[in-house]
Amino acid sequence: MPNLLSPLSFGGVTVRNRIVMPPMWSGQATPAGGVTDAIVEYHRLRAAAGCGLVIVEHTYVHPFGRAQSTQMGVHDAAMIPGLARLAAAIRAEGAVACLQLAHAGASTSAAVIGRRPRGPSAIRTFEPDADEPEPMTTADLDEVVDAFGKAAVRAREAGFQAVEVHAAHGYLLSEFLSPLTNHRTDEYGGSDENRSRLHVRVLREVRRCIGGDLAVLVRLGAHDETPGGLELASSCRAAARLADEGADLIDVSGGLQGSRPPGRPPGYFVPYAEAIKAAVRVPVSVAGGITEPSFADRLVREGRTDLVGIGRAMLNDADWARKAIAALS
């Protein structure tokens, strides 16, 4: 029976244990989106503590998909040298290095990207500083798909062993999957299949561009937790479709609301992970208020998830993984 310290192989990589550093924005990138020494050390320290998988914070694939002015970018070849330093630092400490690829969609503002943001429909997200978006055209969607594919190639050139497509937390793909923000009447709106069509296009393009060279993860917002929003049954169907299309792992998280509100009990996304795990034949990871090593270990032992992301606890204590390994050994 596997536990938190058991290795796991998927998508051509093997993680030394099931402890994941989930993508957590550090706000330390250069104005051009470049990697800084602080970002490298932030991730290196947690890899050195013993994490099996380090998923680097959300990194924008297109200038119009940037969420914050201090966010890292993978939108241009000029980013590759800095990203290579970061990937090398993580890998040198024995962790698998994964880069999260993101497009903010409507969850940004003109102050950040220099124009009115665009999303599936002219509907604001829950981000308080976001502007009302313009509906995306077919040409816009083609550009997004192309940007994700090219970003995955840059991640491979930088030495990452995996990429994660960000489809949670009210960012672009999350907006398309949610009935609250997607009111389209074309082939990208309406049914579950149509609302996940952009996800499938992005995944296929990433696979076309990098083949089997990297593991491909999808961070999927499983529930909007808002009346009229995305429900678990729909996200289970989306997860199954993505796994069938070549996703190597589904990383379960929140939908439009992300992890709001604060102060929830530990493991608040675990029931969603269990449901998605039952719907797919690939490993599942989950985060969400998990702080105790014994609880994380029990989640794996009981088969409720395959990997466990330790967010705020690891943010507060870079040595969390080392202490957990000692406690469970």
N, C-alpha and C positions, 0 to 999 in steps of 0.2 A: 504493500500500500504506500503510495507516494506521500511525502510530507513537504513542509516548506523548504527543507534543505535538500530535497531530491533534485537531481538534474532533469532537464526536459529538452527534447529536441523537436524542432518544428521549422519548416521552411528553409532547411539547410543550415540552421544554426543550432547550437546546443548551449543552453544557459546552465551555469553551475549550480544554481538553486532557483527557487520560485519567487525570490524577493525582487520586486520591481521598483525602481525609482520612476514614478510617473512624470509626465511632462509638467513642469511647474515653471511658469514665466518668472525670470529673475529681474527683468527690467534693466539689464546692464549692457545691451548692445550699443554699438556706435550709431550716430544719426543716419548713417548709410545702411544700417542693418548688419554690420560686421560683428564678428566674434571678438570679444575682449578677453584679456587674461583672467578677469574676474569670472566670466562665464566658464572658461576652461576649468578653473580651480573649483568652482561650484559643483560641476559634474564629476570632476576627478575625485574629489574627496569622498563622494558617496559611492563611486565605483570602488575605490580603495577600501572602503569599509566592508565590501563583500557582496554587493548587489549582484544578482545574476544578469539582470537586464536594466540598462539605463536608457530611458526614452527622453531624448533632448527636447526641451520646451518648444512650443509651437513656433514654426518658422515659415514666414510667408512666401508663397510660391509666385506671387505676382504683386507689383507695386500697389495695385488697387485693392489687393486683399490684405493689406497690412492693418493690424488691429491697433497697435500702439507705436508711438514714435521711438520707443526703446526696445522694439522687438527685433529678433534676428531674422535675416532674410536668406533665402536660397533661390532667389529670383534671377540671379545673374552669375556668370562665371567668375566674376571678381570676388564672390563670397567663398569660393572653393578653398583657397589657402587657409583661411581662418577656420572653416569647418573641418579641414583636414587635421589641423592642430587639435581640435576638440575631439574628433573621433579617435585619433591616435592616443590621446591622454586617457580616454575611457578604456580602450582596448588594452593598453599597457597595464591596467590594473585588473585585468581578467574578466571584465564585464562585456556583454554584447552591447554594441553601440547602435542605437536606433535614432533616426531623426524624424520628428513629427512634421509632416507637411500640411500647411494650413492656408485657407483662404477665409477671411473674415466675413465676406459677403456684406450683409447689411449691418453687421455689428461693428461698425467703425464710423468715422466722421470725415467731413471735408477738411477739418483741421489737420487730420493725419495724412490723408491721401491726396488732398488737393482738388477733389471734386466730390460731388454728391455720390454716396455709395450706391451700389446696386445689389439687388437680391431677387428672390423669386417673384415677389410682388411688392407693391408700394405699401409695405406694412413694417413698422418698426419692431425691433426685437426688444428684449428686456434690458439691454445695455443702456444705462441712463444717459451716457454721453453720445450715443449713436444718433445719426441724423435719419430722417425718413428717406428710404431708398427709392431708386427708380427700378422698375421691373427690368430684368435682364432679357436681352434679345438672344436669338439663336446664335448670332455671331459672338456675343459675350460668352455664352456657354461653351462654344467651340474653343474660345481663347482660354477659358479656365481649364478645360480638359488638357489642352496642349501644355499649359503651364505646369500642371501636376506631373505630367510625363517628363518634361525637361528637368524639373526640380529633382525627380527621382534619379535621373542620370547624374546630376551634379552631386547628389548624396553618395552615389556609388563611387564617383571619381574622388570624393573626399575621404573614402575609406569606411563609410558606415556599412554595417552588416545587415541592416534592416531599415525600412521606412514605415512610418505609420501615417495613414490618411486620416485627417481629423474630420470626423463627422458627428461632433457632439457640441455641447455648450453654446448653442445658438449661432455657431459659425455657418458658413454657406451651405454645406451639405446637410447640416442639422435643420437649417431653415427650409430647405427643399422637402425634407421628410415630414416636417410638421404641418398639419392642417391649419394651424394658427397663422403661419407666415407664408404658406403656399396656397394661393387662391387662383392659380393658373388654370386655364381651360385648354391648354395645348397638351402635347404628349408628356409634359413634365408635371402635370397637375392632376388632381382627382384621386385616382386609385393608388393603393399602396405601391403597385408596380410602377406606375408613372412617377410617383414622388421619389422613388429610389432609382430612377433611370439615370440621373446624373452621377450617383454613387457608382453604378455599374460602369458607366462610360469612363469615369476617372480611374477606377480599378483596372479596367481593361487596358487603358492607355499606359498606366504605370507598368503593368505586366509586359505590354508590347515593347516598351522602351528598355526595360532592364531584364526581361526574361526571368530566369530563375536565379539570377546572380545574388539577389537580396531577398530576405524574408519580407513579406508585405503584411502589415497589421492594419486593422481598421479600428479607430476609436469611435464607437457607436453610441450616440445618445439614445438610451433605451426608453425613456419616458419623459414627457414634458411636465408631468405633475401639475397640470393646469387644465381646468375644464375646457373641453374642445380641442385639446392638444394631442400629441402623439401618445398612443397607448402601447402597452407592452406587446400585445398580439401583433401589431404592425411591425414593431422593431424586431420581433422574433422572425417574421417573414423576411424582413430586409437582411437580417444576419444570415439566414440560411441561403439567401440568394447570393450574398457576397462571398460566403464560404464556397459555394458552388462555382463562383466565378474566379476563384483563386486566392482569396484572402487566407493567409496562413494562421491568423489568430484574430479573435474579436476581443477588443479591449472595452469593457462595458463601463459606461459613465452616464451622466445626466444629459437631458435634452436641452431645450431652450433655457431652462432655469439653471443649468449647471448643477452646482451643489447648494444652491439656495434652498431654504433659508439656513443660516448657520445654527450650530448647537444641536444637530441631530444625533441620534444614537449611533454607536460604531457599526460599520458595515451596512449603511443604509442602502447601498446599491446591490447588495448581495442577492436579494430575491430576484432582481432582474437578471443578474449573471446566471443564477440557477436555471431560469426559464430559457435563456438564450443557449446555455450549455446543452440543454435537452434538445434544442432545435438544430444544432450544428455538429459537424464531425471534426472540428478543429479545436485547439485549446482556447480557453477563455480566461481573461484576466479581469480583475475588478479592484477598484480602490473605493475610498469613501469613508473617512473617519476611523480607519483601522489603525490602532496604535500599539496594541499588546501583541508580542510575539506568539504567545500561546493561542490567542484568538486567530491570528493569521494562519498558524500551523493547523488548527482545527478545521478551518475552512477548506484547506487542501485535503486533509485526511478524510474528511466527510464527503469529498467529491463535489463540493458546492462551487468550486472554481479550481483552475489549474495553476494560476499565478496570482499573487497579491501585490497590489501597488500600495506603497506606504507614502502618503503625501505629506500632510502637515507635520506629522511626527518626524519624518526624515528631514523636512525643511528646518525644523527646530533643532534637530540633533543629527549632524552629518554622520555620526558614528552609530546610528540606529541599527544598521544591518550587522555590524560586528557584535554588538551587544546581544542581538537576537540570536545570532549563530551560537554564541557562547551559552546562552540560556537554554537553547534547544538541543545542544550537542550532548 
